[in-house]
């Protein structure tokens, strides 16, 4: 379940980061992109620490 959330957050981050380059109609979300990737990285680190 946690891996699914991490993957979804990463995909949303990629869409937000690369979307405006390929489509001018894609909304610019600015700081939300960075918040998504930080949340995904924190979740990934927590998941890896639990596996040890």
Secondary structure as GFF3:
##gff-version 3
##sequence-region A 1 52
A	DSSP	alpha_helix	2	22	.	.	.	ID=ss1
A	DSSP	alpha_helix	31	51	.	.	.	ID=ss2
###
